[in-house]
Amino acid sequence: MSGYVPFNERRHRAHAKLLDAVGTGKRVLDVGCSSGYLSESLSQRGNTVVGIELDATAAREAERWCERVLVGDVETMELPFEPGSFDVVLCGDVIEHLRNPGAALARLRPLLVPGGRVVVSTPNIANWAMRLSLLAGRWQYTDRGFLDRTHTHLFTRRTLVETIESAGYRIEKVDFSVPVPGDSDALDLLGYSLGRIRPTLFAYQWVVTAQTPS
């Protein structure tokens, strides 16, 4: 399918980790669903997916995989859902684009069932490559990557955890990805194993699962 973001099924990449964190047979709110690159796999795993997407063109593509797609800004739009409507709220590479990520996560929390989960991924701005760039005096915004021009917030592990906890969630798991060039699971596993030595330095993306109070 065409799409704004390509889905990467490699088991040690962030997309696969997001899917595993959501699980199967859940009712999922996919915030920033884009063209449905995650919604497709979520629905194939037996989940019922409702999407929210700012881009109307992308939203129309995502409708193929979602029960419903709402077009709007998750920070300001009306959220026409009853409390406890979802088992999981998925925010895959979303919060770095928001004006107030903590407030948005808090706004979404009542939509979860007691003990429901929010699953979040976002880049690690303290990655070694960014540290070297700063040492060299470089801070260049680009079309993609860590310094995507549309990013309004940048997170380290600590600030990400603090943001999620301040929104009323309890951290369940903090995972990460260390992608290696190429399409080899073995190389990705090697990168991940290296990353476990010092995740705050080597992680490219954080993948965090947190729960609402039961």
C-alpha positions in Angstrom: 0.0 0.0 0.0 1.0 3.6 -0.4 1.7 5.5 2.8 3.3 8.4 4.6 5.4 6.2 6.8 6.6 2.7 5.7 5.9 -0.1 8.1 9.0 -2.0 9.2 8.2 -5.5 10.4 11.7 -6.3 11.7 11.2 -7.8 15.2 13.7 -5.5 17.0 12.5 -2.3 15.4 10.1 0.1 17.0 7.0 -0.8 15.0 7.2 -4.5 16.0 7.7 -3.5 19.6 4.6 -1.2 19.5 2.5 -4.0 18.0 3.7 -6.5 20.7 2.9 -4.0 23.4 -0.6 -3.6 22.2 -1.3 -7.3 21.9 -4.3 -8.9 20.3 -8.1 -8.7 20.7 -8.0 -5.2 22.0 -10.0 -2.1 21.3 -7.3 0.4 20.3 -7.3 4.2 19.7 -4.5 4.8 17.2 -3.5 8.5 17.7 -1.8 9.9 14.7 -2.6 6.8 12.7 -1.3 8.4 9.5 -2.2 6.2 6.5 -2.8 3.2 8.7 0.6 1.6 8.5 0.2 0.3 12.1 -3.6 0.1 12.0 -3.4 -2.5 9.3 -1.2 -4.9 11.3 -3.3 -4.2 14.5 -6.5 -5.2 12.7 -4.9 -8.3 11.3 -4.0 -9.3 14.9 -7.7 -9.2 15.9 -7.8 -5.7 17.3 -10.6 -3.2 16.6 -8.9 0.1 15.7 -10.3 3.7 15.8 -7.9 6.3 14.4 -7.3 10.0 14.9 -5.3 11.8 12.2 -4.6 15.5 11.4 -4.0 14.9 7.7 -7.3 14.2 5.9 -5.7 12.5 3.0 -3.8 10.1 5.2 -7.0 9.5 7.2 -8.8 8.4 4.1 -6.2 5.7 3.5 -6.4 4.6 7.1 -10.1 4.0 6.9 -9.4 0.7 5.2 -8.1 -0.7 8.4 -10.0 1.3 11.0 -13.6 1.0 12.3 -13.6 4.8 12.2 -11.0 7.6 11.6 -11.5 11.1 13.1 -9.8 14.0 11.4 -8.5 16.7 13.7 -5.9 17.8 16.3 -5.9 15.5 19.2 -5.0 18.3 21.5 -8.0 20.5 20.7 -10.7 18.4 18.9 -13.7 17.0 20.6 -13.1 13.4 21.6 -16.6 11.8 21.1 -15.9 8.7 23.2 -17.4 7.5 26.5 -15.0 7.0 29.4 -13.4 3.5 29.3 -13.9 3.1 25.5 -10.5 1.6 24.8 -8.1 -1.0 26.1 -5.1 0.7 24.6 -4.2 4.2 23.4 -1.3 4.0 20.9 0.8 7.1 20.3 3.4 5.9 17.8 5.9 8.8 17.0 3.3 11.3 18.0 4.1 13.1 21.2 7.2 14.8 19.8 4.9 16.7 17.4 2.5 18.0 20.1 2.4 21.4 21.7 1.8 20.0 25.2 2.5 16.2 25.2 1.7 15.8 28.9 -1.6 17.5 28.7 -2.6 15.5 25.6 -1.7 12.2 27.4 -3.7 13.3 30.4 -6.7 14.1 28.1 -6.6 10.7 26.6 -6.3 8.8 29.9 -10.1 8.8 30.8 -10.8 7.0 27.5 -9.0 3.9 28.8 -10.6 1.2 30.8 -9.2 0.8 34.4 -5.8 -0.8 34.0 -5.7 0.1 30.3 -2.5 0.9 28.6 -0.9 3.8 26.7 1.9 2.8 24.4 4.2 5.5 23.3 7.3 5.7 21.0 9.5 8.7 20.4 13.1 9.4 19.4 15.9 9.5 22.0 17.4 13.0 21.6 20.3 11.8 23.9 21.4 9.2 21.3 25.2 9.1 20.7 24.8 10.6 17.2 23.1 13.7 18.5 25.7 14.0 21.3 28.5 13.9 18.7 26.7 16.5 16.6 26.4 18.8 19.5 30.1 18.4 20.4 30.9 19.4 16.8 28.6 22.4 17.1 25.9 21.0 14.7 22.2 21.3 15.2 20.6 21.2 11.8 16.9 20.7 11.3 16.0 18.2 8.6 12.9 16.7 6.9 13.1 13.5 8.9 14.9 12.0 11.9 15.8 13.3 15.3 15.6 17.0 14.2 12.5 16.7 12.0 11.3 20.3 11.5 7.8 19.3 12.8 9.2 18.2 16.2 8.2 20.5 19.0 9.4 18.4 21.9 12.5 16.3 22.3 12.9 13.6 24.9 15.5 11.8 26.9 14.5 8.6 28.8 14.1 10.6 32.0 12.0 13.4 30.5 9.8 10.9 28.7 9.1 8.9 31.8 8.4 12.1 33.8 6.0 13.3 31.1 4.0 10.1 31.1 3.9 9.8 34.8 2.8 13.4 35.2 -0.2 12.6 33.0 -1.4 10.0 35.6 0.0 6.8 34.3 2.2 4.1 35.9 5.2 3.1 33.9 5.1 -0.6 33.1 8.0 -1.1 30.7 10.6 1.1 29.0 12.0 -0.6 25.9 14.0 0.8 22.9 15.3 0.1 19.4 18.8 0.3 18.0 18.3 -0.1 14.3 21.3 -1.2 12.2 21.5 -0.4 8.5 20.2 -3.2 6.3 17.4 -5.7 6.7 18.9 -8.2 9.0 17.2 -9.3 12.3 20.6 -10.7 13.4 22.2 -7.3 13.0 19.4 -5.6 14.7 19.7 -8.0 17.6 23.4 -7.2 17.8 22.6 -3.5 17.9 19.9 -4.1 20.6 22.4 -6.2 22.7 24.9 -3.4 22.4 22.2 -0.9 23.4 21.5 -2.8 26.6 24.9 -1.8 27.9 23.8 1.8 28.0 20.3 2.4 26.6 20.4 6.2 27.3 23.3 6.5 24.9 22.5 3.9 22.2 18.7 3.9 22.0 17.4 5.4 18.8 13.7 5.3 19.8 12.0 4.7 23.2 9.0 2.4 23.4 7.1 2.9 26.6 4.1 1.0 28.0 2.2 2.6 30.9 -1.0 1.8 32.7 -3.9 3.7 34.1 -4.9 3.1 37.8 -6.9 -0.1 38.2 
